[in-house]
Amino acid sequence: MGDYLKGKVAIVTGSGMGIGRAVAKALAAEGCKVVTNNRAPWDGVIPVDEEKFSRLPKDMQDWCMTEYAKYYGDAERTAKEIRDAGGEAVACFGDISDYEAAGKLTETAINTYGKLDIVVNIASAFGFSPVQDMPKKMWDRVNTVKPTGHFYVIRQAVQHMIDQGWGRIVNCASPAWTGGDLRQSEYCAANAGVVGMTYGLAAELKEYGITANTFAPAAKTRASVDMEIHNFLEGDRKTISGGPGISYDGTAAPETFANFIVWLCGDGAKDVTGQVFMTMGKFIGRYAIPAVEGAMFADGDSWSLDEVTKKSENLFKPMQMPGFGK
């Protein structure tokens, strides 16, 4: 047991399985007391999309169920594994897309451990659908968890961090925040929202000793099995480009990079804020902060369509300020 986060208390949403479980256990292994979370206790039944599952051959159905079984669990299972390893953890069930349920996480941390230092938002939802076929309920379900649910947790936790002059907020996005090769615009929007919110939080909360960062992971989880089903059923249409999908066997487990999230949550990263990182197995990269790259300037007080047409190519050239060329 390490002591990098000794005496700290964290909430980790979506920590019943997958990336959230790996991060919660890694935090606890460095002395952090953890409130684990997922929507509800798991009843032992692995949910599947019956329509999609029925279209798979029997051997693939069997493979999927075997793989799913490796990932499923709930917040109490994660908390128990932490306690069994000598750490401290308590489970708090609730859907963070509900404001009151999200608030219970902070209440649990304060009532159980007397303080709250860290929020790691990993809870998410996603789906695959061409935009012209996307059900409204898919858009709503995905975007009410990210970024809305993440905000709900932060909104009810952050005053405790402000009052103590120290805090860490780490939000989980996805490489999909920049777009991507899959038909899931709802997921791209949700994760771009997480990034934008985190940029705003970093600027707003810096004066209080609170950092806010985002990580965009690629890791083997339950969703990776869903991706295999998607790849099989969609065939050549599995990606927009027609190129290969994400390799299941070539995807690393989230435990490989979990200690990077631990580092972000401690004093070692006290000057790191407003950043977005890609975490993928042994690789950790930092995204550039978006900036204006090309520009054009009107000669008069407003743009005519003709002038826009003539100068539009300047938007795709390195930016030049007025007086240095048109």
DAFEN-V435399 format. One record per pair of residues at least 4 apart in sequence whose C-alpha atoms are under 8 Angstrom apart, sorted by the first residue. I is the first residue (numbers start at 1). J is the second residue. If there is no record, write none. Layout:
BEGIN
i->I j->J
i->I j->J
END
This chain:
BEGIN
i->1 j->29
i->1 j->30
i->1 j->31
i->1 j->86
i->2 j->6
i->2 j->29
i->2 j->30
i->2 j->31
i->3 j->30
i->3 j->31
i->4 j->30
i->4 j->31
i->4 j->266
i->5 j->27
i->5 j->30
i->5 j->31
i->5 j->32
i->5 j->265
i->5 j->266
i->6 j->30
i->6 j->31
i->6 j->32
i->7 j->31
i->7 j->32
i->7 j->33
i->8 j->31
i->8 j->32
i->8 j->33
i->8 j->116
i->8 j->117
i->8 j->118
i->9 j->32
i->9 j->33
i->9 j->34
i->9 j->35
i->9 j->109
i->9 j->113
i->9 j->115
i->9 j->116
i->9 j->117
i->9 j->118
i->10 j->32
i->10 j->33
i->10 j->34
i->10 j->35
i->10 j->109
i->10 j->116
i->10 j->117
i->10 j->118
i->10 j->119
i->10 j->120
i->11 j->34
i->11 j->35
i->11 j->36
i->11 j->37
i->11 j->105
i->11 j->106
i->11 j->109
i->11 j->116
i->11 j->118
i->11 j->119
i->11 j->120
i->11 j->121
i->12 j->20
i->12 j->23
i->12 j->24
i->12 j->34
i->12 j->35
i->12 j->36
i->12 j->37
i->12 j->119
i->12 j->120
i->12 j->121
i->12 j->122
i->13 j->20
i->13 j->36
i->13 j->37
i->13 j->38
i->13 j->96
i->13 j->120
i->13 j->121
i->13 j->122
i->13 j->123
i->14 j->20
i->14 j->21
i->14 j->36
i->14 j->37
i->14 j->38
i->14 j->39
i->14 j->75
i->14 j->121
i->14 j->122
i->14 j->123
i->14 j->124
i->15 j->19
i->15 j->20
i->15 j->21
i->15 j->22
i->15 j->23
i->15 j->24
i->15 j->36
i->15 j->37
i->15 j->38
i->15 j->74
i->15 j->75
i->15 j->78
i->15 j->122
i->15 j->123
i->16 j->20
i->16 j->21
i->16 j->36
i->16 j->37
i->16 j->38
i->16 j->72
i->16 j->73
i->16 j->74
i->16 j->75
i->16 j->76
i->16 j->77
i->16 j->78
i->17 j->21
i->17 j->22
i->17 j->71
i->17 j->72
i->17 j->73
i->17 j->74
i->17 j->75
i->17 j->78
i->18 j->22
i->18 j->71
i->18 j->220
i->18 j->221
i->18 j->222
i->18 j->254
i->19 j->23
i->19 j->122
i->19 j->219
i->19 j->221
i->19 j->254
i->19 j->255
i->19 j->258
i->20 j->24
i->20 j->122
i->20 j->123
i->21 j->25
i->21 j->78
i->22 j->26
i->22 j->254
i->22 j->255
i->22 j->258
i->23 j->27
i->23 j->255
i->23 j->258
i->23 j->259
i->23 j->261
i->23 j->262
i->24 j->28
i->24 j->34
i->24 j->36
i->24 j->78
i->25 j->29
i->25 j->78
i->25 j->81
i->25 j->82
i->26 j->30
i->26 j->258
i->26 j->259
i->26 j->262
i->27 j->31
i->27 j->32
i->27 j->33
i->27 j->34
i->27 j->259
i->27 j->262
i->28 j->32
i->28 j->33
i->28 j->34
i->28 j->82
i->28 j->87
i->28 j->88
i->28 j->89
i->29 j->82
i->29 j->87
i->30 j->262
i->31 j->87
i->32 j->87
i->32 j->88
i->33 j->87
i->33 j->88
i->33 j->89
i->33 j->113
i->34 j->79
i->34 j->88
i->34 j->89
i->34 j->90
i->35 j->79
i->35 j->89
i->35 j->90
i->35 j->91
i->35 j->92
i->35 j->105
i->35 j->108
i->35 j->109
i->36 j->75
i->36 j->76
i->36 j->78
i->36 j->79
i->36 j->89
i->36 j->90
i->36 j->91
i->36 j->92
i->37 j->74
i->37 j->75
i->37 j->91
i->37 j->92
i->37 j->93
i->37 j->94
i->37 j->105
i->38 j->74
i->38 j->75
i->38 j->92
i->38 j->93
i->38 j->94
i->38 j->95
i->38 j->123
i->39 j->93
i->39 j->94
i->39 j->95
i->39 j->96
i->40 j->74
i->40 j->93
i->40 j->94
i->40 j->95
i->41 j->74
i->41 j->75
i->41 j->76
i->41 j->93
i->42 j->73
i->42 j->74
i->44 j->73
i->46 j->65
i->46 j->68
i->46 j->69
i->46 j->72
i->48 j->53
i->49 j->53
i->50 j->54
i->51 j->55
i->52 j->56
i->52 j->229
i->52 j->233
i->53 j->61
i->53 j->229
i->55 j->233
i->56 j->60
i->56 j->61
i->56 j->229
i->56 j->233
i->57 j->61
i->58 j->62
i->59 j->63
i->60 j->64
i->61 j->65
i->62 j->66
i->63 j->67
i->64 j->68
i->64 j->225
i->65 j->69
i->66 j->70
i->67 j->71
i->67 j->222
i->67 j->225
i->68 j->72
i->68 j->222
i->68 j->225
i->71 j->221
i->71 j->222
i->72 j->222
i->73 j->77
i->73 j->78
i->74 j->78
i->75 j->79
i->75 j->91
i->75 j->92
i->75 j->93
i->76 j->80
i->76 j->90
i->76 j->91
i->76 j->92
i->77 j->81
i->78 j->82
i->79 j->83
i->79 j->88
i->79 j->89
i->79 j->90
i->79 j->91
i->80 j->84
i->80 j->89
i->81 j->85
i->82 j->86
i->82 j->87
i->82 j->88
i->82 j->89
i->83 j->87
i->83 j->88
i->83 j->89
i->92 j->104
i->92 j->105
i->92 j->108
i->94 j->98
i->94 j->101
i->94 j->102
i->94 j->104
i->95 j->101
i->95 j->102
i->96 j->101
i->96 j->102
i->96 j->123
i->96 j->145
i->96 j->149
i->96 j->150
i->96 j->152
i->96 j->153
i->97 j->101
i->97 j->102
i->97 j->144
i->97 j->145
i->97 j->148
i->97 j->149
i->97 j->150
i->97 j->152
i->98 j->102
i->98 j->149
i->98 j->152
i->99 j->103
i->99 j->149
i->99 j->152
i->99 j->153
i->100 j->104
i->101 j->105
i->102 j->106
i->102 j->149
i->102 j->152
i->102 j->153
i->102 j->156
i->103 j->107
i->103 j->152
i->103 j->153
i->103 j->156
i->103 j->157
i->104 j->108
i->105 j->109
i->105 j->153
i->106 j->110
i->106 j->116
i->106 j->153
i->106 j->156
i->106 j->157
i->107 j->111
i->108 j->112
i->109 j->113
i->109 j->114
i->109 j->115
i->109 j->116
i->110 j->114
i->110 j->115
i->110 j->116
i->115 j->160
i->116 j->157
i->116 j->160
i->116 j->161
i->117 j->160
i->117 j->161
i->117 j->166
i->117 j->167
i->117 j->168
i->118 j->167
i->118 j->168
i->118 j->169
i->118 j->265
i->119 j->153
i->119 j->154
i->119 j->157
i->119 j->168
i->119 j->169
i->119 j->170
i->120 j->169
i->120 j->170
i->120 j->171
i->120 j->172
i->121 j->150
i->121 j->169
i->121 j->170
i->121 j->171
i->121 j->172
i->122 j->171
i->122 j->172
i->122 j->173
i->123 j->145
i->123 j->146
i->123 j->150
i->123 j->172
i->124 j->142
i->124 j->145
i->124 j->146
i->125 j->141
i->125 j->142
i->125 j->145
i->125 j->146
i->125 j->187
i->126 j->138
i->126 j->142
i->126 j->184
i->126 j->186
i->126 j->187
i->127 j->138
i->127 j->142
i->127 j->184
i->127 j->186
i->127 j->187
i->128 j->182
i->128 j->183
i->128 j->184
i->128 j->230
i->129 j->133
i->129 j->134
i->129 j->183
i->129 j->184
i->130 j->134
i->130 j->183
i->130 j->184
i->130 j->185
i->131 j->183
i->131 j->184
i->131 j->185
i->134 j->138
i->134 j->139
i->135 j->139
i->136 j->140
i->137 j->141
i->138 j->142
i->138 j->186
i->139 j->143
i->139 j->186
i->140 j->144
i->141 j->145
i->142 j->146
i->142 j->186
i->142 j->187
i->142 j->190
i->143 j->147
i->143 j->148
i->143 j->186
i->143 j->187
i->143 j->189
i->143 j->190
i->144 j->148
i->144 j->149
i->145 j->149
i->145 j->150
i->146 j->150
i->146 j->190
i->146 j->191
i->146 j->193
i->146 j->194
i->147 j->151
i->147 j->190
i->147 j->191
i->147 j->193
i->147 j->194
i->147 j->197
i->148 j->152
i->149 j->153
i->150 j->154
i->150 j->171
i->150 j->194
i->151 j->155
i->152 j->156
i->153 j->157
i->154 j->158
i->154 j->169
i->155 j->159
i->157 j->161
i->158 j->162
i->158 j->167
i->159 j->163
i->160 j->164
i->161 j->165
i->161 j->166
i->161 j->167
i->161 j->208
i->161 j->210
i->162 j->166
i->162 j->167
i->162 j->208
i->162 j->209
i->162 j->210
i->165 j->208
i->165 j->209
i->165 j->210
i->166 j->208
i->166 j->209
i->166 j->210
i->167 j->209
i->167 j->210
i->167 j->211
i->168 j->210
i->168 j->211
i->168 j->212
i->168 j->264
i->168 j->265
i->168 j->266
i->169 j->210
i->169 j->211
i->169 j->212
i->169 j->213
i->169 j->265
i->170 j->212
i->170 j->213
i->170 j->214
i->170 j->215
i->170 j->261
i->170 j->264
i->170 j->265
i->171 j->194
i->171 j->198
i->171 j->212
i->171 j->213
i->171 j->214
i->171 j->215
i->172 j->194
i->172 j->214
i->172 j->215
i->172 j->216
i->172 j->217
i->173 j->177
i->173 j->191
i->173 j->192
i->173 j->194
i->173 j->195
i->173 j->214
i->173 j->215
i->173 j->216
i->173 j->217
i->174 j->191
i->174 j->215
i->174 j->216
i->174 j->217
i->174 j->218
i->175 j->179
i->175 j->180
i->175 j->216
i->175 j->217
i->175 j->218
i->175 j->278
i->176 j->180
i->176 j->187
i->176 j->188
i->176 j->191
i->176 j->192
i->177 j->187
i->177 j->188
i->177 j->189
i->177 j->190
i->177 j->191
i->177 j->192
i->177 j->193
i->177 j->195
i->178 j->188
i->178 j->192
i->179 j->185
i->179 j->188
i->180 j->188
i->181 j->239
i->181 j->240
i->181 j->241
i->182 j->238
i->182 j->239
i->182 j->240
i->183 j->239
i->183 j->240
i->184 j->188
i->185 j->189
i->186 j->190
i->187 j->191
i->188 j->192
i->189 j->193
i->190 j->194
i->191 j->195
i->192 j->196
i->193 j->197
i->194 j->198
i->194 j->214
i->195 j->199
i->195 j->214
i->195 j->276
i->196 j->200
i->197 j->201
i->198 j->202
i->198 j->212
i->198 j->213
i->198 j->214
i->198 j->274
i->199 j->203
i->199 j->212
i->199 j->213
i->199 j->274
i->199 j->275
i->200 j->204
i->200 j->274
i->201 j->205
i->201 j->212
i->201 j->274
i->202 j->206
i->202 j->210
i->202 j->211
i->202 j->212
i->202 j->213
i->202 j->273
i->202 j->274
i->203 j->274
i->205 j->209
i->205 j->210
i->205 j->211
i->205 j->212
i->206 j->210
i->206 j->211
i->206 j->273
i->211 j->270
i->211 j->271
i->211 j->272
i->211 j->273
i->211 j->274
i->212 j->273
i->212 j->274
i->212 j->275
i->213 j->264
i->213 j->272
i->213 j->273
i->213 j->274
i->213 j->275
i->213 j->276
i->214 j->274
i->214 j->275
i->214 j->276
i->214 j->277
i->215 j->276
i->215 j->277
i->215 j->278
i->215 j->279
i->216 j->276
i->216 j->277
i->216 j->278
i->216 j->279
i->217 j->278
i->217 j->279
i->217 j->280
i->218 j->251
i->218 j->252
i->218 j->254
i->218 j->278
i->218 j->279
i->218 j->280
i->218 j->281
i->219 j->224
i->219 j->251
i->219 j->252
i->219 j->253
i->219 j->254
i->219 j->280
i->219 j->281
i->220 j->224
i->220 j->248
i->220 j->251
i->220 j->252
i->220 j->253
i->220 j->254
i->221 j->225
i->221 j->253
i->221 j->254
i->222 j->226
i->223 j->227
i->224 j->228
i->224 j->248
i->225 j->229
i->225 j->248
i->226 j->230
i->227 j->231
i->227 j->246
i->228 j->232
i->228 j->248
i->229 j->233
i->230 j->234
i->230 j->238
i->231 j->235
i->231 j->238
i->231 j->245
i->232 j->238
i->233 j->238
i->234 j->238
i->236 j->242
i->236 j->243
i->237 j->242
i->238 j->242
i->238 j->244
i->238 j->245
i->239 j->243
i->239 j->244
i->239 j->245
i->246 j->251
i->247 j->251
i->251 j->280
i->251 j->281
i->252 j->256
i->252 j->280
i->252 j->281
i->253 j->281
i->254 j->258
i->254 j->281
i->255 j->259
i->256 j->281
i->256 j->282
i->257 j->261
i->257 j->279
i->257 j->280
i->257 j->281
i->257 j->282
i->257 j->284
i->258 j->262
i->259 j->263
i->260 j->264
i->261 j->265
i->262 j->266
i->263 j->267
i->263 j->268
i->263 j->269
i->264 j->268
i->264 j->269
i->264 j->270
i->264 j->272
i->265 j->269
i->266 j->270
i->275 j->286
i->275 j->287
i->275 j->289
i->276 j->286
i->276 j->287
i->276 j->288
i->277 j->284
i->277 j->285
i->277 j->286
i->277 j->287
i->278 j->283
i->278 j->284
i->278 j->285
i->278 j->286
i->278 j->287
i->279 j->283
i->279 j->284
i->279 j->285
i->280 j->284
i->292 j->319
i->293 j->315
i->293 j->316
i->293 j->317
i->293 j->318
i->293 j->319
i->294 j->314
i->294 j->315
i->294 j->316
i->294 j->317
i->294 j->318
i->294 j->319
i->294 j->320
i->295 j->314
i->295 j->315
i->295 j->316
i->295 j->317
i->295 j->318
i->295 j->319
i->295 j->320
i->296 j->311
i->296 j->312
i->296 j->314
i->296 j->315
i->296 j->319
i->296 j->320
i->296 j->326
i->297 j->322
i->297 j->326
i->298 j->302
i->298 j->303
i->298 j->307
i->303 j->307
i->303 j->308
i->304 j->308
i->305 j->309
i->306 j->310
i->307 j->311
i->308 j->312
i->311 j->315
i->311 j->326
i->312 j->316
i->313 j->317
i->314 j->318
i->314 j->319
i->314 j->326
i->315 j->319
i->320 j->324
i->320 j->325
i->320 j->326
i->321 j->325
i->322 j->326
END
